[in-house]
């Protein structure tokens, strides 16, 4: 007895280490997990009080209310933020993982079956994605596991109390997500196909469980009927072939849909998972009856649920990958049971191969989403007072993008969302944002602004994965130029960095007529007494890469001369003057300014 209790403690400690390790992995992954549009809806629809949250689901949406009410309560405690919202899902997932260990160990008579199931579930990309979502799916996963635990317990104990407990899990399913009905249908089919004897007592207990769930769900039934009417009206308005279900989000039952589901649920290694399942069926003859029964139960969970959903989907729009994500728990239990039942020398090898291959295919199954948060955060860090943000098909009318703008853009930016280009042209620094870079209207507006505001910095990317760009377009610092020798207009300087080693600047040039000769441009650092302490000379270095002689300048085009002025290592810390001079390189004759000075003082710098 003492040894058994010690083994139980060891099993739980191992399970807890795995559970908290998986939770830590998810916390770390928050930084690289980006929102999808439905997650913004979760925030928006829970932004009022609890009554408004429930009313929205009842009157304007088609969702069950339990998760939204719980999420509303969570926000009252910790505030509204993407990170804390994902922590809410992770906390729910901790309970799910603990329950999976418990179910695996009890169903299959060995703690290692629970531990192996935990590991299999932990490396599932399918489970990983939805255990982090700011949507009901973390709770869906938990309640699906709880309902299956209660279902098996009722079938094993055959008591009225166990049946009524199972009934309570059914009503929780109904208040959380309507498409958990696929799990209930799989349970019913399991009872019909596998439970013997199917006597009056069991049938009566099952009816009582369903009746209890029905009575407790009764207050929501009118709302549910109303939601069905809303769905029908939406489907008719959209001209959908299927008038029942969620036509706007459902995917058709097709070979491509089935292949996509198999791929994500197996991390791309469907053949390995199929081999494990077949091996499990081959073991049933030599395993105890309870092990066999529960293996079939896990199989009905992992395979029966999606089969039922895809079949019903042929007549009603009810299938999307996320709607059946809870099959991942049944699949993990199946894998854990079979690998744990292998002979000692093989079980760890089989588990190691499975984990290695699953991790190898893990990243390939992760969704690719536009990282609005990273782009807006980087823009905020690079922004300056007075910056303007010009939205050009960048989410002006997209709640998903605008929510993240509000959450992650630093205050102080003026946002132009009405395509007022004149307002943008009047600002010096404009961030041109677009999510549709190759649209003709976007490129035309960009080209018009680029004449006076050349691009200085690009944040984001635009390729086949995703497209969202924040491009800093900057006008010259001076509204009117200072002209050297009546031939070379200078439009100002930006000092980008001052370090112990160097000064980085941008010199702005634009001419109406190109000079007839090539001038040399000297950037100088002067001590307080006027002594020259550092200098760099040469032609314009447009963007620091393209050498442009002054005689080759295109009239009307802005040239941005990137210069690095190296400082002497023994230069004392203190204040120095930054100056500019233009001269004829062949004889050293200096071009003077209008006031006759040979040198333009640009700024006073402090060397650290």
C-alpha positions in Angstrom: 0.0 0.0 0.0 2.8 2.4 0.9 4.6 1.6 -2.4 1.4 2.2 -4.3 0.9 5.6 -2.6 4.6 6.5 -3.3 4.1 5.6 -7.0 1.0 7.8 -7.1 3.0 10.7 -5.7 5.8 10.2 -8.2 3.3 10.0 -11.0 1.6 13.3 -10.0 5.0 15.0 -9.5 6.1 14.0 -13.0 2.8 15.1 -14.4 3.0 18.4 -12.7 6.5 19.0 -14.0 5.2 18.3 -17.5 2.0 20.5 -17.0 3.9 23.5 -15.8 6.6 23.0 -18.4 3.8 23.1 -21.1 2.3 26.2 -19.4 5.6 28.0 -19.4 6.1 27.2 -23.1 2.7 28.8 -23.8 3.6 31.9 -21.7 6.8 32.3 -23.7 4.9 31.8 -26.9 2.5 34.7 -26.2 5.2 37.1 -27.6 5.1 35.4 -31.0 1.3 34.7 -31.1 -0.7 37.2 -32.9 -4.4 38.0 -32.8 -7.0 36.9 -35.4 -10.1 38.9 -36.1 -12.4 36.8 -33.8 -10.2 37.6 -30.8 -10.8 41.3 -31.2 -14.5 40.5 -31.2 -14.1 38.8 -27.8 -12.7 42.0 -26.4 -15.3 44.2 -28.0 -18.3 42.2 -27.0 -17.1 42.0 -23.3 -16.3 45.7 -23.0 -19.5 46.6 -21.3 -21.0 45.3 -18.1 -22.0 41.6 -17.6 -25.6 42.2 -18.6 -24.5 43.9 -21.9 -22.0 41.0 -22.5 -24.8 38.4 -22.2 -27.3 40.5 -24.1 -24.9 40.8 -27.0 -24.5 37.1 -27.3 -28.3 36.7 -27.0 -29.4 39.4 -29.4 -26.6 40.1 -31.9 -24.3 37.1 -32.0 -24.6 33.3 -32.4 -22.4 32.2 -29.5 -23.2 30.4 -26.2 -22.6 32.7 -23.2 -20.6 30.9 -20.6 -17.0 31.6 -21.8 -17.9 35.3 -22.6 -19.3 35.8 -19.1 -16.2 34.2 -17.6 -13.9 36.2 -19.7 -15.7 39.4 -18.7 -15.1 38.5 -15.1 -11.5 37.8 -15.7 -11.1 41.3 -17.2 -12.6 42.9 -14.2 -9.8 41.3 -12.1 -6.8 41.9 -14.3 -7.7 44.4 -16.9 -8.0 44.3 -20.7 -4.8 43.3 -22.4 -3.9 40.7 -24.9 -1.3 39.1 -22.6 -3.6 38.7 -19.6 -6.3 37.4 -21.9 -4.0 34.6 -23.2 -3.0 33.9 -19.6 -6.7 33.2 -18.9 -6.7 30.5 -21.6 -3.4 29.1 -20.2 -4.9 28.8 -16.7 -7.9 26.9 -18.1 -5.5 24.7 -20.1 -3.6 23.8 -16.9 -6.8 22.2 -15.6 -7.3 20.4 -18.9 -3.8 19.0 -18.8 -4.3 17.8 -15.2 -7.6 16.2 -16.1 -6.0 14.5 -19.1 -3.3 12.9 -16.9 -6.0 11.7 -14.5 -8.2 10.3 -17.3 -5.3 8.6 -19.0 -4.0 7.0 -15.9 -7.5 5.8 -14.8 -8.9 4.7 -18.1 -5.8 2.6 -19.0 -4.7 1.4 -15.6 -1.2 2.9 -15.7 0.1 6.3 -14.7 2.5 6.2 -17.6 -0.5 6.2 -19.9 -1.6 9.5 -18.4 1.9 10.9 -18.6 2.3 9.8 -22.3 -1.0 11.3 -23.1 0.1 14.6 -21.5 3.2 14.6 -23.7 1.3 13.7 -26.8 -1.1 16.5 -26.2 1.7 18.9 -25.3 3.4 18.6 -28.7 0.2 18.8 -30.7 0.1 22.1 -32.7 -3.7 21.8 -33.0 -4.1 21.8 -29.2 -1.4 24.5 -28.8 -3.0 27.0 -31.1 -6.4 26.9 -29.5 -5.2 26.6 -25.9 -3.8 30.1 -26.4 -6.7 31.7 -28.2 -8.8 34.5 -26.8 -11.9 32.6 -27.7 -13.9 29.8 -26.0 -11.7 27.0 -27.2 -9.6 26.6 -24.1 -12.8 26.1 -22.1 -14.2 23.8 -24.9 -11.2 21.6 -24.5 -11.5 21.5 -20.7 -15.3 20.7 -20.8 -14.9 18.1 -23.5 -12.4 16.3 -21.3 -14.6 16.7 -18.2 -17.7 15.4 -20.1 -15.8 12.4 -21.4 -14.5 11.7 -17.9 -18.0 11.9 -16.4 -19.4 9.8 -19.3 -17.0 7.0 -18.7 -17.4 7.2 -15.0 -21.2 6.9 -15.3 -20.9 3.9 -17.6 -18.5 2.2 -15.2 -20.3 3.0 -11.9 -23.9 2.9 -13.2 -25.2 5.0 -10.4 -27.8 7.8 -10.5 -25.4 10.2 -8.9 -22.8 9.5 -11.6 -25.4 9.9 -14.3 -26.6 13.3 -13.0 -23.0 14.5 -12.7 -22.6 13.6 -16.4 -25.8 15.6 -17.0 -24.2 18.6 -15.4 -21.3 18.4 -17.8 -23.7 18.3 -20.7 -25.3 21.5 -19.7 -21.9 23.1 -19.4 -21.2 22.0 -22.9 -24.4 23.6 -24.2 -23.7 26.9 -22.5 -20.1 27.0 -23.8 -20.2 26.0 -27.5 -23.0 24.6 -29.6 -20.8 22.4 -31.7 -19.8 20.4 -28.7 -23.0 18.5 -29.7 -20.7 16.4 -31.9 -19.1 15.0 -28.8 -22.5 14.1 -27.3 -23.4 12.4 -30.6 -20.2 10.4 -30.5 -21.0 9.3 -27.0 -24.5 8.2 -28.0 -23.1 6.2 -30.9 -20.5 4.7 -28.6 -23.3 3.6 -26.2 -25.3 2.0 -29.0 -22.3 0.2 -30.5 -20.2 -0.8 -27.5 -22.1 -0.7 -24.2 -23.5 -4.1 -23.1 -25.8 -4.8 -21.6 -27.9 -1.8 -22.6 -30.5 -2.4 -20.0 -33.4 -0.3 -18.7 -31.3 1.0 -15.8 -28.6 2.5 -18.0 -31.2 3.9 -20.5 -33.1 5.5 -17.6 -30.0 7.0 -16.2 -29.0 8.4 -19.6 -32.4 9.9 -20.1 -32.2 11.5 -16.6 -28.8 13.0 -17.4 -30.1 14.5 -20.7 -33.3 15.7 -18.9 -31.3 17.4 -16.2 -29.2 19.1 -18.9 -32.3 20.1 -20.8 -34.0 21.6 -17.7 -30.9 23.7 -16.8 -30.5 24.8 -20.4 -34.2 25.7 -20.8 -33.7 29.4 -20.0 -31.4 29.8 -23.0 -33.6 27.9 -25.4 -35.5 30.9 -26.6 -32.3 32.7 -27.3 -30.9 29.7 -29.2 -34.0 29.6 -31.4 -33.6 33.3 -32.1 -29.9 32.8 -33.0 -30.9 30.0 -35.4 -33.3 32.5 -37.1 -30.5 35.1 -37.3 -28.2 32.5 -38.9 -30.9 31.6 -41.4 -31.4 35.2 -42.4 -27.7 35.8 -42.8 -27.4 32.7 -45.0 -30.3 33.8 -47.1 -28.8 37.3 -47.5 -25.5 35.9 -48.5 -27.1 33.4 -51.0 -25.6 30.4 -49.2 -26.6 27.0 -50.4 -27.0 25.8 -46.8 -29.6 27.7 -44.8 -28.6 26.0 -41.5 -25.4 26.6 -39.6 -22.6 29.2 -39.8 -22.1 29.5 -43.5 -19.8 32.5 -43.2 -17.2 30.5 -41.2 -17.8 26.9 -42.2 -15.6 25.0 -44.6 -17.1 22.5 -47.1 -16.7 18.8 -46.6 -14.2 18.0 -49.3 -11.0 15.9 -49.7 -9.0 19.1 -49.2 -10.8 19.9 -45.9 -10.3 16.4 -44.6 -6.6 16.4 -45.6 -6.1 19.8 -43.8 -7.7 18.4 -40.6 -5.7 15.2 -40.6 -2.5 17.2 -41.2 -3.0 19.7 -38.4 -4.2 17.1 -35.9 -1.2 14.9 -36.5 1.5 17.7 -37.0 1.8 16.4 -40.6 2.6 12.8 -39.5 -0.7 11.1 -40.1 0.9 7.8 -41.2 2.6 7.5 -37.8 -0.6 8.3 -35.9 -2.5 5.8 -38.1 0.1 3.2 -37.3 -0.3 3.8 -33.6 -4.0 3.6 -33.8 -3.9 0.3 -35.7 -1.4 -1.1 -33.3 -3.8 -0.2 -30.5 -6.6 -2.1 -32.1 -4.3 -5.0 -32.6 -3.6 -5.1 -28.8 -7.2 -5.2 -27.8 -7.3 -9.0 -27.6 -4.6 -9.3 -25.0 -5.6 -6.3 -23.0 -8.2 -6.1 -20.1 -11.8 -5.4 -21.1 -11.7 -1.9 -19.5 -8.6 -1.0 -21.4 -10.3 -2.1 -24.6 -13.5 -0.3 -23.9 -11.7 3.0 -23.2 -9.5 2.6 -26.2 -12.6 2.5 -28.3 -14.0 5.5 -26.4 -10.8 7.5 -27.1 -11.1 6.4 -30.7 -14.7 7.5 -31.0 -13.6 10.8 -29.5 -10.6 11.3 -31.8 -12.2 10.0 -35.0 -15.9 9.8 -34.4 -16.3 13.5 -33.6 -14.8 14.8 -36.9 -16.6 12.2 -38.9 -19.9 13.2 -37.4 -19.1 16.9 -38.0 -18.1 16.4 -41.6 -21.1 14.3 -42.4 -23.6 16.8 -40.9 -21.6 19.5 -42.7 -22.9 18.1 -46.0 -26.4 19.3 -45.2 -25.7 22.1 -42.7 -22.8 24.5 -42.5 -21.3 23.3 -39.2 -17.7 22.4 -39.8 -14.5 24.4 -39.2 -11.2 23.1 -37.8 -11.6 25.0 -34.6 -15.1 23.6 -34.0 -13.7 20.1 -33.5 -10.4 21.0 -31.8 -11.4 18.9 -28.8 -10.7 15.7 -30.8 -7.0 16.5 -30.1 -7.6 15.4 -26.4 -9.1 12.0 -27.5 -6.2 11.5 -30.0 -3.6 12.2 -27.3 -5.3 9.7 -24.9 -5.3 7.1 -27.7 -1.6 7.7 -28.4 -0.7 7.7 -24.7 -2.6 4.4 -24.1 -1.0 2.6 -27.0 2.6 3.7 -26.5 2.4 3.1 -22.7 1.1 -0.5 -23.4 4.1 -1.4 -25.5 6.9 -3.6 -24.0 9.3 -1.7 -21.8 12.1 -1.6 -24.3 9.9 -0.2 -27.0 7.6 2.2 -25.3 10.1 5.0 -24.6 11.6 4.5 -28.1 8.1 4.9 -29.6 7.3 7.9 -27.5 10.6 9.5 -28.4 10.1 9.0 -32.1 6.6 10.4 -31.9 7.7 13.5 -29.9 10.7 14.1 -32.2 8.6 13.9 -35.4 5.8 16.0 -33.9 8.2 18.8 -32.9 9.8 18.6 -36.3 6.4 19.3 -37.9 5.2 21.6 -35.1 6.0 25.0 -36.6 4.8 24.1 -40.1 1.2 23.9 -38.7 1.2 27.2 -36.9 -1.1 29.8 -38.5 0.5 32.8 -40.3 -1.1 36.0 -39.1 -0.2 39.6 -39.7 1.8 40.8 -36.6 0.0 44.1 -36.1 1.2 44.3 -32.5 4.9 44.1 -33.5 4.5 46.6 -36.3 2.7 49.2 -34.2 5.1 48.7 -31.3 8.1 49.2 -33.6 6.4 52.2 -35.1 5.8 53.7 -31.7 9.5 53.2 -30.8 10.7 54.9 -34.0 8.1 57.7 -33.9 8.8 61.3 -33.0 6.5 64.1 -31.7 4.3 65.5 -34.4 4.4 62.3 -36.6 1.4 61.6 -38.7 0.0 58.2 -39.6 -1.6 58.0 -43.0 -3.9 54.9 -43.4 -4.2 53.6 -47.0 -6.1 50.4 -47.0 -4.4 49.7 -43.7 -7.5 48.7 -41.6 -9.3 51.9 -41.6 -12.6 50.0 -41.4 -11.3 46.9 -39.8 -12.1 46.5 -36.1 -9.3 43.9 -35.8 -6.6 46.3 -37.0 -8.0 49.4 -35.2 -8.2 47.6 -31.9 -4.5 46.8 -32.1 -3.8 50.4 -33.2 -5.5 51.6 -30.1 -3.8 49.0 -27.9 -0.2 49.3 -29.2 0.3 52.6 -30.8 1.8 55.2 -28.5 -0.3 58.2 -27.8 0.4 61.4 -29.7 0.2 60.3 -33.3 -2.2 62.1 -35.6 -4.0 59.4 -37.6 -5.4 60.3 -41.0 -8.0 57.7 -41.9 -10.0 59.7 -44.4 -7.4 59.8 -47.1 -6.7 63.5 -46.7 -3.4 63.6 -48.6 -3.1 67.4 -48.2 -3.1 67.0 -44.4 -0.3 64.4 -44.7 1.8 66.6 -47.1 1.7 69.4 -44.6 3.5 67.3 -41.9 7.2 66.6 -42.0 7.2 63.0 -40.9 4.4 60.7 -42.2 4.1 57.0 -41.5 2.4 55.5 -44.6 0.5 52.4 -43.5 -1.0 49.9 -45.9 -2.0 46.2 -45.9 -2.5 46.2 -49.7 0.7 47.5 -51.1 0.1 46.3 -54.7 -3.3 48.0 -55.0 -3.1 50.7 -57.8 -4.6 53.4 -55.6 -2.2 52.7 -52.8 0.8 52.9 -55.1 -0.4 56.1 -56.8 -1.0 57.9 -53.5 2.4 56.7 -52.2 4.2 58.0 -55.3 2.5 61.4 -55.0 3.6 61.7 -51.4 7.1 60.4 -52.1 7.9 63.4 -54.3 8.1 65.6 -51.2 8.5 62.9 -48.5 11.2 60.3 -49.5 11.1 56.9 -47.6 13.4 56.8 -44.6 12.4 53.5 -42.9 10.3 50.5 -43.6 8.7 48.3 -40.9 6.9 45.1 -41.9 6.8 43.0 -45.0 4.7 42.2 -48.0 4.9 38.7 -49.4 2.8 35.6 -49.9 2.6 35.1 -46.1 1.3 38.5 -45.1 1.4 42.1 -46.2 1.5 45.1 -43.9 3.9 48.0 -44.2 4.6 51.1 -42.1 6.9 53.3 -44.2 8.3 56.5 -42.7 8.2 59.2 -45.3 10.0 62.4 -44.4 10.2 65.8 -45.8 13.3 68.0 -45.6 13.8 69.8 -42.3 13.8 73.3 -43.8 10.8 74.8 -45.6 13.2 77.1 -47.5 16.7 76.2 -48.5 20.1 77.8 -47.6 22.0 78.1 -50.9 25.7 77.6 -51.3 27.3 79.8 -54.0 23.9 80.4 -55.6 24.2 76.9 -57.0 23.6 74.2 -54.4 20.5 74.5 -52.2 20.7 72.8 -48.8 17.5 71.7 -47.2 18.6 70.9 -43.6 20.2 68.3 -41.4 19.0 65.5 -39.2 21.4 64.3 -36.5 20.5 60.7 -36.0 23.1 59.6 -33.4 26.0 60.9 -31.4 28.4 58.4 -29.8 31.9 58.4 -28.5 33.0 57.0 -31.8 31.0 58.9 -34.4 28.3 61.3 -35.4 25.6 60.1 -37.8 23.7 62.6 -39.8 21.5 63.0 -42.9 22.1 66.1 -45.1 19.1 67.0 -47.4 19.7 68.4 -50.9 17.4 69.3 -53.8 18.1 71.5 -56.9 15.9 73.1 -59.5 18.8 73.0 -61.9 21.8 70.7 -61.6 25.1 72.6 -60.9 27.5 72.6 -63.9 30.4 71.2 -61.9 31.0 68.7 -59.2 31.4 70.1 -55.7 32.9 68.5 -52.6 30.8 68.6 -49.4 32.6 68.8 -46.1 31.0 67.9 -42.7 33.0 69.3 -39.8 33.1 69.2 -36.1 34.5 72.3 -34.4 35.8 72.9 -30.9 34.5 75.8 -28.8 37.5 77.9 -30.0 36.7 77.2 -33.7 39.4 74.6 -34.0 38.6 71.8 -36.5 38.7 68.4 -34.7 37.0 66.1 -37.3 36.0 66.2 -40.9 34.6 64.0 -43.7 34.5 65.2 -47.3 33.1 64.0 -50.6 30.1 63.9 -53.0 26.5 63.1 -51.9 26.1 59.6 -50.6 22.4 59.1 -51.3 21.0 56.8 -48.6 24.6 56.0 -47.7 25.0 53.8 -50.8 24.7 55.7 -54.0 27.4 58.2 -54.9 25.9 61.2 -56.6 28.0 64.0 -58.0 26.4 67.4 -57.9 26.5 67.8 -61.6 24.4 64.6 -62.0 21.6 65.6 -59.6 18.1 65.3 -61.1 16.2 68.6 -60.7 13.3 68.3 -58.2 14.5 65.1 -56.7 15.4 65.0 -53.0 18.8 63.5 -52.1 19.5 62.4 -48.6 23.2 62.3 -47.9 24.0 59.8 -45.1 27.2 60.7 -43.4 29.2 59.2 -40.6 31.7 61.6 -39.0 34.4 59.6 -37.2 35.6 61.2 -34.0 39.2 61.0 -32.7 39.5 58.4 -29.9 41.2 61.0 -27.6 38.5 63.7 -28.2 37.4 65.1 -24.8 33.8 64.9 -23.8 31.9 68.2 -24.1 30.1 70.5 -26.5 31.1 70.8 -30.2 29.7 72.6 -33.2 28.6 70.7 -36.3 29.3 72.6 -39.5 28.9 72.2 -43.2 31.0 73.6 -46.0 30.8 73.3 -49.8 33.9 73.9 -52.0 35.5 73.2 -55.3 37.6 70.1 -54.8 40.2 71.0 -57.5 41.3 74.4 -56.0 39.7 74.5 -52.5 37.6 77.6 -53.2 34.6 77.7 -50.9 31.1 78.4 -51.9 29.7 81.1 -49.6 26.2 81.5 -48.3 24.0 84.5 -48.9 25.4 86.3 -45.8 29.0 85.7 -47.1 29.9 83.1 -44.6 32.0 80.1 -45.8 30.7 77.6 -43.2 27.1 76.8 -42.1 26.8 75.9 -38.4 24.2 73.1 -38.2 23.9 72.2 -34.6 25.7 72.0 -31.2 26.4 68.4 -30.1 27.6 66.9 -26.9 30.1 64.1 -27.1 29.4 61.7 -24.2 
